[in-house]
Amino acid sequence: MAEKKIYRRLRPPRHLSLLSLIICLIPLIMPILSGCSSTKNKGHEKRQYTIRLKWLFNASTLGEIWAKENGIFKAYGFNVQLKEGGAEQDALTEIELGRADFGVASADQIFRAVSKGAHIVVLAQVFQKNPLQWIYIRERTAIKNPVDLKGKTIGITFGGNDEAIFRAIMGEFGLTEKDLTLYAVHYDYAPFWRGEVDLWPVYRNTQGVFLSERIRQQGETPGFFDPYDLGVAFVANSLVTSKDMANKHKKVIEAFTRAVLEGWREALLPENIDKAVALLKKYAPATPKDILRRQIKETMQMVIPKDERPIGTIDIRSWKKTLHIMKAQGLIKGKVDLKDLFPLSPP
């Protein structure tokens, strides 16, 4: 009887036993709870990442700008520096040299680089339709089919993707440089306005908007020569990185890709159009707001898939077609294996 009393006296209260149990279980529970929480800012080291865009700040870079300015990159744990692109700022070269972690490039640029030994991979296809077209003035130039290009002067950015696309058109329809004149274009549109160049290369969603507006203002009618209508559908702006980054930091590239595509999805929501215009105005102050609004609406047509597929979907058939055309026309010589090109969406 005495032993029983002593036992009861020494036994700890029930609430203390429960507390001890909980304390013991905390180390086991925490990893589970953290695994169930948001993964936006997990799985990669926090440092500054640089992305070299394909062109100057405009509607074609809206998604990346939105992701930076609205805290999407930050939510994923990224401190991101956006760098403008351009004819003399090649994203693929900068990635190869270690000056940029990510970039935006078109399929023809990627194929050319990879065929020469560059170690580049594609993470997402931002543009579902290539915005590269040639603008002309209908009152001066009549273009109904490729044969009408004979005798015309065509603006070309030598070394640019418009050169690759136009040479593919020439090859597809049996045209040579004896049939037409290729004119080296720069940032100055004066040769086009003076009539020295019949067709000028533009991105339909950016330069195409304000140039067509100016043509209308002078009482004339703009026309667009679209390679897509001829079956020359080269894949346009795609998110890329180095093969080394993809192999060593898979969680980083997955998170960065999600952040970029989330930026594009939000930026192109119809209810965000006013905010998108105001944001883009900060980066392109010289462009009037009404032009920016039209550029964004044109960009929607290029980026948002026509079916139910999400923004950023890699259209492997278009990649295969682009590669086939470039090989057939002798635009690339080296080997390109599509199986090694898409680490997040293998064909």
C-alpha positions in Angstrom: 0.0 0.0 0.0 2.9 2.4 0.9 4.6 1.6 -2.4 1.4 2.5 -4.4 1.2 5.9 -2.6 4.9 6.6 -3.4 4.3 5.8 -7.1 1.4 8.1 -7.4 3.4 10.9 -5.7 6.3 10.5 -8.1 4.3 10.2 -11.4 4.3 13.5 -13.3 1.0 15.3 -14.1 -0.7 14.2 -17.3 -0.4 17.7 -19.0 3.4 17.6 -18.5 3.6 14.2 -20.2 1.6 15.5 -23.2 3.8 18.5 -23.4 6.9 16.4 -23.4 5.5 14.2 -26.2 4.8 17.3 -28.3 8.3 18.6 -27.8 9.7 15.3 -28.9 7.6 15.2 -32.0 8.4 18.8 -33.2 11.7 17.8 -35.0 9.7 15.1 -36.9 6.7 17.3 -37.7 8.6 20.4 -39.0 10.0 18.9 -42.2 6.6 17.7 -43.1 5.0 21.0 -42.5 7.7 22.9 -44.5 7.2 20.5 -47.4 3.5 21.4 -47.4 4.1 25.1 -47.5 4.7 27.3 -50.6 7.7 26.3 -52.6 8.1 29.7 -54.3 11.1 30.7 -52.3 12.6 27.3 -51.8 15.2 25.1 -53.5 17.7 27.7 -54.8 20.4 29.9 -53.5 19.6 33.6 -53.1 21.9 35.8 -55.3 21.4 38.1 -58.2 20.4 36.5 -61.4 20.7 38.3 -64.8 18.5 37.7 -67.8 19.4 39.2 -71.1 16.2 40.0 -73.0 15.9 39.6 -76.8 15.2 43.2 -77.6 14.7 46.7 -76.0 12.2 47.2 -73.3 8.8 47.0 -75.0 5.6 44.8 -75.1 7.7 41.8 -76.0 9.5 42.0 -72.6 6.3 42.8 -70.6 6.2 39.5 -68.7 9.7 39.7 -67.3 9.1 43.4 -66.4 5.9 42.5 -64.7 7.5 39.7 -62.7 10.2 42.0 -61.5 8.0 45.1 -60.7 5.2 43.1 -59.0 7.4 41.0 -56.7 7.0 37.7 -58.5 10.7 37.1 -58.8 11.2 38.2 -55.2 8.5 35.8 -54.1 10.4 32.9 -55.7 13.6 34.1 -53.9 15.2 35.7 -56.9 17.0 39.1 -57.1 16.8 39.7 -60.9 18.6 42.2 -63.1 16.8 42.7 -66.5 19.1 43.7 -69.3 17.9 45.0 -72.6 18.7 43.1 -75.7 19.3 44.3 -79.3 21.2 43.6 -82.5 24.5 43.9 -80.7 23.5 42.2 -77.4 23.2 38.5 -78.0 21.7 36.6 -75.0 23.2 33.2 -76.1 26.7 34.6 -76.3 26.4 36.2 -72.9 25.1 33.0 -71.3 28.1 31.1 -72.8 30.5 33.7 -71.5 28.9 33.6 -68.0 27.6 37.2 -68.2 24.0 36.2 -68.0 22.2 33.3 -66.2 19.1 33.3 -68.4 18.1 34.8 -71.8 15.5 35.1 -74.4 16.2 34.0 -77.9 14.4 32.7 -81.0 14.7 29.1 -82.4 16.9 30.0 -85.3 19.4 31.8 -83.0 19.4 28.8 -80.7 19.8 26.2 -83.5 22.7 28.2 -85.0 24.4 28.5 -81.7 23.9 24.8 -80.7 25.1 23.6 -84.2 28.3 25.5 -83.5 28.8 23.8 -80.2 27.0 26.2 -77.7 25.7 24.5 -74.6 22.2 26.1 -74.5 18.9 24.6 -73.4 15.3 25.9 -73.7 13.0 26.2 -70.7 9.8 27.7 -72.1 8.4 29.0 -75.4 7.0 32.4 -74.5 5.7 33.4 -78.0 3.4 30.8 -79.7 3.4 32.8 -82.9 6.4 34.6 -84.4 5.8 38.4 -84.4 8.5 39.0 -87.1 6.9 40.4 -90.3 7.7 42.9 -93.0 5.6 46.1 -93.2 5.0 47.9 -96.5 2.8 50.7 -97.9 0.1 49.3 -100.1 -0.1 52.3 -102.3 3.6 51.9 -103.2 4.0 48.1 -103.1 1.8 45.3 -104.1 2.5 41.9 -102.5 0.1 39.0 -103.0 2.5 36.1 -103.1 6.3 35.5 -102.9 6.8 36.0 -106.6 5.8 39.6 -106.1 9.1 40.1 -104.1 11.0 40.1 -107.4 12.5 43.5 -108.1 11.8 44.7 -104.6 14.2 46.0 -102.0 13.9 44.1 -98.7 15.1 45.3 -95.4 17.2 42.8 -93.5 19.1 42.8 -90.2 22.1 40.9 -91.3 22.9 38.3 -88.6 19.4 38.7 -87.1 16.6 36.2 -87.1 14.8 38.1 -89.8 17.7 37.3 -92.2 17.3 33.6 -91.3 13.6 33.7 -91.9 13.8 35.6 -95.2 16.5 33.4 -96.6 14.3 30.5 -95.7 11.5 32.1 -97.7 13.9 32.7 -100.6 14.9 29.0 -100.6 11.4 27.7 -100.3 10.2 29.7 -103.3 13.3 29.6 -105.5 14.3 33.2 -105.1 17.9 34.4 -105.3 19.7 37.7 -104.6 19.6 38.3 -108.4 15.8 38.5 -108.1 15.7 41.2 -105.3 17.9 43.5 -103.2 18.7 42.9 -99.6 19.2 46.2 -97.7 21.0 46.3 -94.3 18.7 48.0 -91.8 19.5 49.7 -88.5 17.4 51.7 -86.1 16.8 54.5 -88.6 13.5 54.1 -90.5 14.3 57.0 -92.9 15.2 54.7 -95.9 11.7 53.2 -95.6 9.9 56.5 -95.5 12.0 57.8 -98.4 10.9 54.8 -100.5 14.4 53.3 -100.8 13.3 50.1 -99.1 10.0 48.5 -100.0 9.6 46.1 -97.1 10.9 46.8 -93.6 11.3 44.1 -90.9 9.3 44.7 -87.8 7.8 42.9 -84.8 4.1 43.1 -85.5 3.3 43.7 -81.8 5.8 46.6 -81.3 7.3 48.5 -84.3 4.4 47.3 -86.5 1.9 49.1 -84.3 3.4 52.6 -84.4 4.7 52.4 -88.0 1.2 51.4 -89.2 -0.2 54.3 -87.3 2.1 56.7 -88.9 1.3 55.3 -92.4 -2.4 55.9 -91.7 -1.7 59.4 -90.5 -0.1 60.2 -93.8 -3.2 58.9 -95.7 -1.8 55.6 -96.8 -2.5 52.0 -96.0 -0.1 49.6 -94.2 0.4 46.0 -95.3 2.2 43.2 -93.6 4.1 40.4 -95.3 3.8 37.4 -92.8 6.1 34.4 -93.2 3.6 32.4 -91.2 1.1 32.6 -94.0 3.7 30.9 -96.3 4.3 28.0 -93.9 7.6 29.5 -92.7 6.7 29.4 -89.0 9.9 29.9 -87.1 9.6 29.7 -83.3 10.2 33.0 -81.7 11.0 34.3 -78.1 11.9 31.4 -75.8 13.4 31.4 -72.3 16.9 29.8 -72.3 19.8 29.0 -70.0 23.1 27.1 -70.1 23.2 23.3 -70.0 25.5 23.6 -67.0 22.9 25.6 -65.1 20.2 23.1 -66.0 22.3 20.1 -64.9 23.5 21.5 -61.7 20.6 23.7 -60.5 17.4 22.1 -61.6 15.3 23.6 -58.8 16.6 27.0 -59.8 15.7 26.8 -63.4 12.3 25.3 -62.5 11.5 28.2 -60.1 12.8 30.8 -62.5 10.7 29.5 -65.3 7.6 29.5 -63.2 8.3 33.1 -62.1 8.7 34.3 -65.7 5.6 32.5 -66.9 3.6 33.8 -63.9 4.7 37.3 -64.9 3.4 36.8 -68.4 0.1 35.3 -67.3 -0.7 38.1 -64.9 0.5 40.9 -67.3 -1.8 39.7 -70.1 -4.9 39.3 -68.1 -7.6 41.7 -69.6 -8.3 43.2 -66.2 -4.6 44.2 -65.8 -4.4 46.1 -69.1 -4.3 49.6 -67.5 -1.7 48.5 -64.9 0.4 46.9 -67.7 0.3 50.1 -69.8 1.4 52.2 -66.8 4.2 49.8 -66.0 5.4 49.6 -69.5 5.4 53.4 -69.8 8.0 53.5 -67.0 10.4 51.4 -69.2 9.4 52.9 -72.6 8.6 56.6 -71.7 8.8 57.8 -75.3 6.0 55.6 -76.5 2.4 57.0 -76.1 0.0 55.1 -73.9 -2.5 54.4 -76.6 0.3 52.8 -78.7 1.4 50.8 -75.7 -2.1 49.5 -75.2 -2.4 48.4 -78.8 1.1 46.7 -78.6 0.0 44.8 -75.5 -3.2 43.6 -77.2 -1.2 42.5 -80.2 1.2 40.7 -77.9 -1.7 38.8 -76.4 -2.3 37.3 -79.8 1.3 36.1 -80.0 1.8 34.7 -76.5 -1.5 33.2 -75.4 -2.1 29.8 -77.1 -5.2 29.4 -79.1 -6.2 26.2 -77.4 -6.3 25.4 -73.7 -2.5 25.0 -73.4 -0.8 27.2 -70.8 1.5 30.1 -71.6 5.0 28.9 -72.2 4.1 25.6 -73.8 6.8 24.2 -76.1 5.3 23.5 -79.4 7.6 20.7 -80.5 6.1 20.4 -84.0 7.1 24.0 -84.7 10.6 23.4 -83.3 10.9 20.4 -85.6 9.6 22.4 -88.6 12.0 25.3 -87.9 14.9 22.9 -87.7 13.9 21.1 -90.9 13.6 24.4 -92.9 17.0 25.6 -91.6 18.7 22.3 -92.5 17.0 22.1 -95.9 18.1 25.7 -96.7 21.7 25.1 -95.5 21.3 27.7 -92.7 22.9 25.3 -90.2 25.6 22.7 -90.8 26.3 21.1 -87.4 24.2 18.6 -85.4 21.2 19.7 -83.3 19.5 17.0 -81.2 16.1 18.2 -80.0 16.1 15.5 -77.3 18.9 17.4 -75.5 17.3 20.8 -75.9 14.3 20.8 -73.5 15.3 19.7 -69.9 11.9 20.6 -68.5 9.7 19.4 -71.4 11.5 16.6 -73.2 10.0 15.8 -76.7 
